[in-house]
């Protein structure tokens, strides 16, 4: 009698999920390699400044195509944790203007962050949880309850690396939808600042020569960083205060 066998390998064997992860790693590696070796200098401010008039003309002739390509490029850079997202935000502000640049960068950065989040979850979460599951049990429970709050706070702190937040959150039980909309809100203030700064650039050559200093002085940059830092710790401070007030109210003797 002929018997049939399940063609799906269990997760622990070098097939099925294991081969799927290997294939994803290969694709990620190819994308990063092509991005660096083929387009590494193509989209630098200096190179783009040399073709400034051509870029403006092409945008006027193909506005929707340019907008779509710009969106995809930003998703690729942020989704695969490539450097240059901040510079792209400035360039998009110059190229598209403030009102069109903000939604473009906002939704593209969220889409890219979600891609990075899902890659981290697919490639690393199972391994990390299997190895450190018992130690992370309390951490996972806390994130299940308040993951959105902590993610929102991290997004408001400029010192927290964009790519690191995506990577770490992919290892947690936070839901993808929650990660997406909280990231969208949390990154919006920084998006507005960068795009506005880019929209104030007179031309790309100035940006290529002077960098962000072309529109923001060191003093202004310091003020922005401090403002974002205070904005980031404000929710934590309020939460600590509310917890303290709640504990004090519960320890008081009831009024007879």
N, C-alpha and C positions, 0 to 999 in steps of 0.2 A: 504494500500500500504506500502510495506516495504522500509524504507529509510536506506541508508548507511551513516556511519559517518567516518570521517578521524581518522585513528588509531594513528596518530602522535599527541602528546600533544604539545601545544605551549610552547615556551621556558620558560615562566614564571611559569609554573605549575610544581609540584613535580613529573614529569614524563619526558619521552623523554630525552632532554638534561640534565635535573637535575639528573635523574637516571644514565645517562651515566657518568656524572662527579663523582657521588658517587662511581660508579663501578671503575673508574680510580683511585680515591683516595684510595679505598680499595686495589687495586693491588699495588699501590705505597707503601702503608703502609706495605703490606706483604713482598714486595721485601726488603725494608729497614730493617724490623724486622728479616727476615731470614739472611740477610747480616751481621747484627750485632751479632745475637745470635749463628749462626751456623758457620760463617766464620770470625768472628771478629779477632781472634788470628791466624787463619790458615795461613794468608798471611802476617803476620807481619815479618819484617826483621829477628828477632830472630828465629822464627819458620822456615822460609825458609832457614836460614843459617844452621840449623840442617840437612837439606835434600839437601844440595848444590850439592853433587855428584849425587844424584838421579835425581835432576832436569836437570843436564847436560846430563845425560844418556838418559832420556826420550826425551829431545829435539833432541838429535842425532838420536833417533829411529823414532820419529814422528814430524818432523820439521813443516809441514804444519798444523797439528792438534794443536800443541802448539801455533803457530802464531795466528791461528783463535781463540783459547780460550783466549789468552792474549788480543786480540782485543775486544772480547765480554766483558771480565771482566772490561776493561778500560771504555768501553761505559756505562756499568751498573753503575760504580762508579761515573762517571761524569754526566751521564744522570739523576741520582736520587740524585745528589748533596751530595754524601757521602764523608767523609773526606778520604784523602790518595792518591789523584791524583799525588801530587808532589813526594811522596815516590815511587809510582808505576813507574813514569817516570825514576827515578834513577835506580830502580831495572830492568826495561826493558832495559835501557842502558847497565847495567852489563850483563844481560842475552842474549840479542840479538846482542849487539855491536852497534856502532854508526850508521852505514849506514843502517842497518835493523831496528834499534830502532826508528830513526827519523820519517820515513814515518808511522810506526805503531802508535806511540804516536800522531803524527800530525793528521792523519785521524780519529783515535779513539777519540781523544779529541774533534774534530770538530763534529763528529757524536753524541757524548754524550752531548755536549753543545746544539746541535740542538734538541735533545730529551727533555732536560730540558726547552729549549725555547718554544717548542710546548706544553709541559705540562702546563707551566705558561700561555701561550696564551689560551689554552682550558679551564683551571680551573679558571683563575682569571681575564682575560682581560675584559670580558663582565661585570662583577660586578664592576670593577674599573671604566670602562668607563661610565657605567650607573650612578654611584654615583658622579664621579668627571669629567664628560665629558666636561662641560662648562669651568671648570678651566684648563683642559688639552688641550683645542682646539688649542691654540697657540703652545704648546709643540708638539702636534701631527703633526701640519703643518710643524714645523721646522724639525722634524725627517723624515717626508716624503721627504723633500728636501735634507737633509744632514745627514740622519741617518747613512749611511755607513761611513762617515768621523768620526763622533763621536764614533761609535763602534770601528773603527780601532784604534783611539787614546786611548780608554779605555783598549783595549786588550794589548797595549804596556806598560801600567802603572801597575807594580806589586802590588801596594797598593790597586788596585781595585779588590775585591774578584771575583774569577772566577764564582762562583755560583750566586752571586748577579747580575752580568752583564747579565747572562742568564735569570734570573727571571725578571729583569726590562725590558729587551728588548722584552720579550714575551708580555708585556703590551702595547707595542708601535705598530704603523702601519708598521714598517719595514718588508719587505718581507722575507720569509723564505730563499729563495735562496741567497739574499743579506747577510743575517745574517750568512749563512754558509760559503760563500767564503771569506767574510771579516774576520770572526773569524779565518779561516784557515791561512790567511796571518798574521793577527795580533798576533796570538799565536805562530807562527813559531819561532821567535827569542828565546822565553823562552823555547820552546820545545828543540831547539838545545842545549841550555845551560845545561838543566837538563839531557838530554840523554848523552851528552858528559861527564858530571860529573859522571854519572853512569857507563859509559864505562871505566872510569879511575879507578874504584874501583878494588882493587886486589881480594877481595872476599866479600861475604855477611856478614861474621862475623865482618869484620872491619866496615862495614856500620852499623850493628846492635849495635856495641859497641860505635862508635864514631859519627854516624849520618853523615850529610853532611860535617862536619868538616874533615871527612876522605879524602876528595878530594879537598875541598875548605876551605881556612882559613877564619877567620872572616873579614880580610881585603879584600880578594877577593870577598866575599859575598857582602860586603858594596859597592865595586866598581861596581859589577854587578847590584845591586839595583839602584845605582845612574845612571848608564848608561841607564837602562831601563826607569827610570823616565825622564831623559833628552830626550830619544828617544820618549817617549809618549807626552811630552809637545812641542816638536819641530814642529809637524804639526799645533798645535794650535797657536804657536808663528808666524809661517809663514802666517797662515790665517789672524791673527789679523793685521800683517804688511801689507798684500795685501789689506785688507779692508780699512786701514788707508790711504794708497797711493791712492786707488780708490776714497775715499771721498775727498781727497785734490785736485785731478785732476778735479773732477766735480765742485768744488767750485771756481776754478780759472776763471777769466774773459776770454772770448774768445779773441783770437788775431785778431785784426782788420786789 
